Amino acid sequence: MAQNSANPEETSEKMVTVLSIDGGGVRGIIPATILAFLEATLQEIDGRPDARIADYFDVIAGTSTGGLITAMLAAPDDNNRPLFAAQDIVQFYLDNSPKIFPQKNAGFLNPLSNLVGALVGPRYDGKYLHSIIEEGFGERRIGQTLTNIVVPTFDIKLLQPTIFSTFEARTVTSKDARLSDICIGTSAAPTYLPGHYFATEDDAGNAREFNLIDGSVAANNPTLAAMNQVAKYIFAANPDFLPLKYDKVLVISLGTGTKKEEGGFSAQESAKWGVLSWLINNSTSPLIDIFSQGSADMVDIHASVLFRALDSDQNYLRIQEDGLTGDAASVDISTPENLNNLLNIGNNLLTKPVSRVNLDTGVYEAVEGEGTNQDALTRFASQLSAQRQLRN
């Protein structure tokens, strides 16, 4: 299993493999579609129909809906294999999104009702989401995952990010929380779902309280959160990787889509807004969108600069769709039409050229000579397969 790969006995030829998945509500269908392709490719390369994503990555990180996908990929079943195949996660979204986000409340379809709702409580009560997460993960804890996972949340009582990781759970008992609590916490998007409280105990029986909301307010793109854990635990335990050698790290970072091509608002428009307009405006929530998109872009820019500066561009693959429009850009519109549209967007994204962010404009631009995202994933899959063979 991937989690066993990081130890001092490893040779310098071995690499740390990282998968990162953004937050984005129902748009989680997009990275789930990409992951289904990657897993199928790995199965074909290795001739193993039972191969799973968790077999190939040292670290899987996810925020919000990405945190849920992460846990689904890495949580053990009764046979100590992943609970979900990647292809099953797409169907999970198609089946459950309409019940998580019932359409009588979704997408600002009733502006007056949503305006009133925004003043008195979250748009959704979260009961169905909580029930399927608690039923699916049961009493499984983050320390039991089949590979190392990293899930950012934000503690509104401490006013700081709280990062849950398999690494830390092995040594800090109070951070070995139930996967269900972590997933509910990292998915608790402000104005959409209620915050989540739970408590754990340390070795001495002292309580530790958590008051969590969606991790996207701090790290909608959890790539740097994952790399922080890699530096803290894997690199520190393996002198072959010191000083930090990014040519020994493979990173796949999956976005959930943005609407940059469609554009946002002008400064002239926003100059007239009050609190409510920042929360609800033209079927969007500008404040929430800005927080989540801003943090995701900053991480991508930082990672792009870092890998480029260290001449390791080929080790970092960011797959993101920046041309979402209309309902597809929403986090909670779960009509059959929109869900199927998101599925098509994910499949079409595979055929688009590999792109990297322009550091001046923030726009993704095609990279000559690197083919499509499908081509890049196939190349990465070959490397992941080789790394798994080295470990075994």
C-alpha positions as MATLAB code, in Angstrom:
seq = 'MAQNSANPEETSEKMVTVLSIDGGGVRGIIPATILAFLEATLQEIDGRPDARIADYFDVIAGTSTGGLITAMLAAPDDNNRPLFAAQDIVQFYLDNSPKIFPQKNAGFLNPLSNLVGALVGPRYDGKYLHSIIEEGFGERRIGQTLTNIVVPTFDIKLLQPTIFSTFEARTVTSKDARLSDICIGTSAAPTYLPGHYFATEDDAGNAREFNLIDGSVAANNPTLAAMNQVAKYIFAANPDFLPLKYDKVLVISLGTGTKKEEGGFSAQESAKWGVLSWLINNSTSPLIDIFSQGSADMVDIHASVLFRALDSDQNYLRIQEDGLTGDAASVDISTPENLNNLLNIGNNLLTKPVSRVNLDTGVYEAVEGEGTNQDALTRFASQLSAQRQLRN';
ca = [
       0.000    0.000    0.000;
       1.138    3.516   -0.738;
       1.398    4.594    2.876;
       4.236    2.135    3.459;
       6.476    3.748    0.836;
       7.913    6.562    2.934;
      10.742    5.152    5.008;
      14.476    5.756    5.371;
      15.346    2.599    3.465;
      13.974    3.959    0.194;
      16.385    4.742   -2.574;
      16.615    8.121   -4.243;
      14.983    6.695   -7.388;
      11.695    6.465   -5.571;
       9.332    9.428   -5.645;
       6.610   10.827   -3.420;
       3.263   10.713   -5.213;
       0.556   13.232   -4.351;
      -3.065   13.618   -5.477;
      -5.017   16.780   -4.627;
      -8.743   17.458   -5.149;
     -10.409   20.889   -4.847;
     -13.711   21.737   -3.220;
     -16.787   22.648   -5.251;
     -20.031   20.953   -4.186;
     -21.804   19.060   -6.980;
     -18.922   20.006   -9.263;
     -17.045   17.172   -7.560;
     -18.374   15.130  -10.480;
     -15.674   16.732  -12.654;
     -12.610   15.426  -10.739;
     -14.440   12.155  -10.059;
     -14.682   11.658  -13.822;
     -10.960   12.362  -14.219;
     -10.150    9.895  -11.438;
     -12.289    7.190  -13.057;
     -10.160    7.523  -16.197;
      -6.899    7.478  -14.214;
      -7.901    4.388  -12.251;
      -8.993    2.536  -15.397;
      -5.662    3.418  -17.022;
      -3.729    2.118  -14.019;
      -5.744   -1.098  -14.103;
      -4.924   -1.556  -17.781;
      -1.203   -0.819  -17.363;
      -0.794   -3.192  -14.432;
      -3.291   -5.809  -15.599;
      -5.074   -5.578  -12.257;
      -8.847   -5.028  -12.446;
      -8.883   -4.547   -8.668;
      -6.258   -1.764   -8.705;
      -7.387    1.377   -6.893;
      -6.181    4.984   -6.715;
      -5.057    4.532   -3.093;
      -2.571    1.867   -4.199;
      -0.535    4.444   -6.104;
      -0.428    7.637   -4.043;
       1.557    8.338   -0.889;
      -0.762   11.239   -0.099;
      -4.307   12.089   -1.203;
      -5.583   15.518   -0.160;
      -9.066   16.947   -0.536;
     -11.103   19.908    0.639;
     -14.890   20.023    1.007;
     -16.367   17.819   -1.735;
     -12.763   16.868   -2.533;
     -12.341   15.780    1.085;
     -15.311   13.449    0.733;
     -13.836   11.968   -2.462;
     -10.494   11.573   -0.704;
     -12.035    9.616    2.163;
     -14.022    7.450   -0.249;
     -10.833    6.557   -2.109;
      -8.792    5.724    1.001;
     -11.172    4.357    3.663;
     -10.857    0.584    4.150;
     -13.695   -1.872    3.648;
     -14.019   -5.124    5.603;
     -11.358   -6.703    3.370;
      -8.945   -3.815    3.909;
      -9.456   -2.530    0.378;
     -10.831    0.914   -0.575;
     -14.543    1.394    0.070;
     -15.083    2.919   -3.371;
     -13.666    2.413   -6.833;
     -13.169    5.737   -8.592;
     -15.851    4.931  -11.182;
     -18.390    4.414   -8.373;
     -17.863    7.933   -7.025;
     -19.400    9.491  -10.140;
     -22.554    7.444   -9.621;
     -22.566    8.395   -5.941;
     -22.815   12.059   -6.940;
     -25.512   11.404   -9.533;
     -27.606    9.417   -7.056;
     -27.199   11.535   -3.941;
     -26.704   15.161   -5.009;
     -30.446   15.810   -5.532;
     -31.107   14.687   -1.937;
     -28.171   16.612   -0.470;
     -29.198   19.776   -2.328;
     -33.000   19.585   -2.787;
     -33.936   21.909   -5.611;
     -36.609   23.851   -3.767;
     -33.660   25.580   -2.050;
     -30.974   25.389   -4.701;
     -29.231   27.823   -6.957;
     -31.198   30.888   -5.895;
     -34.157   29.597   -7.967;
     -36.481   31.545   -5.691;
     -34.668   34.825   -4.956;
     -37.072   36.073   -2.284;
     -37.131   32.751   -0.444;
     -33.357   32.506   -0.556;
     -32.938   36.088    0.612;
     -35.061   35.332    3.671;
     -33.289   32.006    4.155;
     -29.881   33.649    4.052;
     -30.926   35.818    6.999;
     -32.152   33.001    9.237;
     -29.969   29.972    8.550;
     -28.094   27.798    6.059;
     -29.820   26.910    2.812;
     -29.727   23.170    3.566;
     -30.080   21.338    6.879;
     -27.426   18.783    5.921;
     -29.362   15.862    7.430;
     -29.223   13.644    4.370;
     -25.548   14.422    3.730;
     -24.701   13.651    7.347;
     -26.658   10.392    7.311;
     -25.015    8.962    4.184;
     -21.547    9.977    5.377;
     -22.072    8.478    8.839;
     -23.587    5.313    7.404;
     -20.866    4.970    4.771;
     -17.836    5.475    7.025;
     -19.209    4.203   10.318;
     -16.589    4.340   13.070;
     -13.606    4.363   10.704;
     -10.991    6.904   11.669;
      -8.469    8.855    9.661;
      -5.618    6.856   11.180;
      -7.008    3.735    9.482;
      -6.908    4.964    5.882;
      -5.132    2.793    3.328;
      -2.822    5.619    2.329;
      -2.063    8.972    3.918;
      -4.809   11.546    3.474;
      -4.904   15.274    4.239;
      -8.194   17.149    4.741;
      -8.264   20.896    5.544;
     -11.070   22.353    7.651;
     -11.487   25.689    9.431;
     -12.218   25.996   13.161;
     -14.370   29.081   13.668;
     -13.829   29.090   17.426;
     -10.048   29.122   17.094;
     -10.249   31.251   13.912;
      -7.624   29.158   12.164;
      -7.353   26.234    9.761;
      -7.385   22.750   11.255;
      -5.684   20.157    9.069;
      -6.520   16.507    9.612;
      -3.994   13.998    8.318;
      -3.217   10.321    8.644;
       0.365   11.305    9.455;
      -0.618   13.286   12.529;
      -3.359   10.864   13.605;
      -0.711    8.190   14.172;
       0.983   10.250   16.885;
      -1.690   12.660   18.156;
      -4.645   10.697   19.498;
      -6.977   13.706   19.624;
      -6.504   14.244   15.863;
      -7.473   10.645   15.025;
     -11.066   11.710   14.396;
     -13.812    9.754   12.694;
     -13.773   10.151    8.925;
     -17.466   11.016    9.042;
     -16.846   13.972   11.362;
     -13.961   15.207    9.221;
     -15.972   14.952    5.983;
     -19.015   16.686    7.470;
     -16.773   19.428    8.856;
     -14.813   20.111    5.671;
     -18.083   20.203    3.664;
     -19.889   22.717    5.884;
     -19.847   25.609    3.420;
     -20.998   28.904    4.987;
     -24.575   29.853    3.982;
     -25.077   26.403    2.406;
     -24.671   23.867    5.232;
     -24.470   24.089    9.051;
     -21.154   24.075   10.862;
     -20.156   20.860   12.580;
     -19.180   20.287   16.213;
     -17.565   17.189   17.646;
     -15.046   16.283   20.324;
     -12.261   13.733   20.658;
     -10.061   12.634   23.552;
      -6.307   12.563   23.997;
      -4.344    9.750   25.621;
      -5.116   11.135   29.064;
      -8.860   11.293   28.417;
      -8.967   15.079   28.046;
     -11.552   16.383   25.603;
     -10.581   18.309   22.494;
     -13.363   20.241   20.793;
     -13.713   21.080   17.112;
     -16.057   23.727   15.683;
     -15.639   23.298   11.956;
     -16.738   24.836    8.705;
     -15.738   24.200    5.103;
     -11.995   23.941    4.560;
     -12.367   25.920    1.336;
     -12.298   29.212    3.246;
      -8.621   28.464    3.905;
      -7.488   25.902    1.318;
      -9.994   25.198   -1.441;
      -7.053   23.771   -3.390;
      -5.284   21.543   -0.828;
      -2.092   20.932   -2.836;
       0.099   23.034   -0.535;
      -1.519   21.496    2.541;
      -0.495   18.107    1.160;
       3.036   19.295    0.362;
       3.343   20.684    3.876;
       2.613   17.235    5.268;
       5.057   15.660    2.809;
       7.801   18.020    3.967;
       6.950   17.546    7.620;
       6.675   13.779    7.708;
       7.972   12.040    4.569;
      10.940   14.240    3.718;
      11.906   14.517    7.379;
      11.960   10.716    7.713;
      13.903   10.114    4.511;
      17.320   11.771    4.150;
      17.357   10.895    0.426;
      14.832   13.702   -0.101;
      16.723   16.388    1.820;
      17.134   19.178    1.004;
      13.681   19.302   -0.531;
      13.912   17.752   -3.993;
      10.834   18.490   -6.039;
      12.179   16.394   -8.896;
      11.349   13.504   -6.553;
       7.675   14.487   -6.179;
       4.805   13.780   -8.582;
       1.674   15.906   -8.093;
      -1.712   15.647   -9.792;
      -4.007   18.507   -8.775;
      -7.655   18.338   -9.860;
      -9.952   21.370   -9.899;
     -13.747   21.402   -9.914;
     -14.090   24.126  -12.535;
     -14.418   27.905  -12.612;
     -16.237   30.453  -14.749;
     -13.285   32.688  -15.550;
     -14.080   32.791  -19.245;
     -17.601   33.982  -18.466;
     -16.239   36.597  -16.101;
     -17.453   37.986  -12.791;
     -18.445   41.449  -11.668;
     -16.967   44.882  -12.150;
     -15.660   47.171   -9.437;
     -18.376   49.653  -10.434;
     -21.070   47.082   -9.718;
     -19.610   45.948   -6.417;
     -19.187   49.530   -5.240;
     -22.955   49.649   -4.753;
     -23.281   46.375   -2.859;
     -24.170   45.892    0.765;
     -23.882   42.700    2.825;
     -26.805   40.922    1.149;
     -25.574   41.657   -2.383;
     -22.209   40.134   -1.526;
     -24.022   37.009   -0.328;
     -26.655   36.719   -3.080;
     -26.272   38.334   -6.479;
     -27.459   37.189   -9.903;
     -27.786   33.530   -8.882;
     -24.336   33.473   -7.283;
     -22.720   34.143   -3.927;
     -19.858   36.512   -4.843;
     -18.244   36.490   -1.410;
     -18.094   32.693   -1.175;
     -16.958   32.360   -4.797;
     -14.166   34.888   -4.285;
     -12.876   33.207   -1.127;
     -12.812   29.729   -2.628;
     -11.520   30.686   -6.074;
      -8.940   33.100   -4.720;
      -7.403   30.523   -2.399;
      -7.401   27.839   -5.116;
      -5.678   30.097   -7.632;
      -3.044   31.272   -5.163;
      -2.065   27.674   -4.469;
      -1.890   26.796   -8.173;
       0.233   29.869   -8.896;
       2.542   29.087   -5.987;
       2.944   25.426   -7.018;
       3.473   26.365  -10.670;
       6.209   28.863   -9.788;
       7.879   26.434   -7.394;
       8.013   23.470   -9.763;
       9.018   25.714  -12.671;
      11.802   27.373  -10.689;
      13.182   23.968   -9.746;
      12.998   22.771  -13.368;
      10.381   20.161  -12.470;
       7.404   21.344  -14.556;
       6.725   17.814  -15.770;
       6.160   16.630  -12.203;
       3.165   18.906  -11.620;
      -0.117   18.442  -13.473;
      -3.047   20.748  -12.800;
      -6.301   19.849  -14.554;
      -8.924   22.586  -14.370;
     -11.902   23.707  -16.463;
     -12.163   27.503  -16.462;
     -15.036   27.837  -18.931;
     -18.051   26.940  -16.783;
     -21.239   28.880  -17.477;
     -24.707   29.106  -16.009;
     -25.839   26.290  -13.714;
     -22.586   24.380  -14.190;
     -20.742   27.034  -12.168;
     -23.052   26.494   -9.184;
     -22.095   24.313   -6.224;
     -25.637   23.165   -5.466;
     -27.807   22.930   -8.578;
     -28.431   19.189   -8.723;
     -31.015   18.859  -11.468;
     -30.506   15.803  -13.698;
     -29.684   18.149  -16.566;
     -26.909   19.929  -14.668;
     -25.439   16.756  -13.187;
     -25.232   15.159  -16.625;
     -23.748   18.375  -17.988;
     -21.025   18.254  -15.313;
     -20.339   14.645  -16.241;
     -19.905   15.677  -19.872;
     -17.659   18.565  -18.835;
     -15.408   16.128  -16.972;
     -15.211   13.791  -19.957;
     -14.557   16.660  -22.373;
     -11.835   18.001  -20.087;
      -9.879   14.821  -20.743;
      -9.661   15.724  -24.433;
      -8.541   19.319  -23.842;
      -4.850   20.258  -24.064;
      -2.654   20.284  -20.994;
      -2.717   23.852  -19.675;
      -0.807   25.884  -17.130;
      -1.804   29.104  -15.467;
      -0.434   32.325  -16.937;
       1.129   34.004  -13.931;
       0.199   37.469  -15.219;
      -3.397   36.937  -16.322;
      -4.444   33.938  -14.200;
      -5.830   32.304  -17.358;
      -5.012   28.710  -18.245;
      -3.071   28.438  -21.499;
      -2.363   25.319  -23.547;
       1.184   23.944  -23.325;
       2.661   23.004  -26.690;
       3.909   19.466  -27.107;
       2.240   17.975  -24.046;
      -0.924   16.698  -25.714;
      -4.243   16.376  -23.960;
      -5.030   15.908  -20.289;
      -5.766   12.298  -21.151;
      -2.264   11.955  -22.609;
      -0.711   13.531  -19.527;
      -2.669   11.291  -17.164;
      -1.555    8.255  -19.133;
       2.073    9.364  -18.769;
       1.599    9.929  -15.059;
      -0.105    6.535  -14.757;
       2.992    4.857  -16.199;
       5.146    6.628  -13.620;
       2.734    5.740  -10.814;
       2.801    2.115  -11.888;
       6.605    2.100  -11.911;
       6.689    3.666   -8.444;
       4.336    1.032   -7.103;
       6.555   -1.717   -8.487;
       9.604   -0.150   -6.809;
       7.805   -0.178   -3.463;
       6.657   -3.749   -3.811;
];
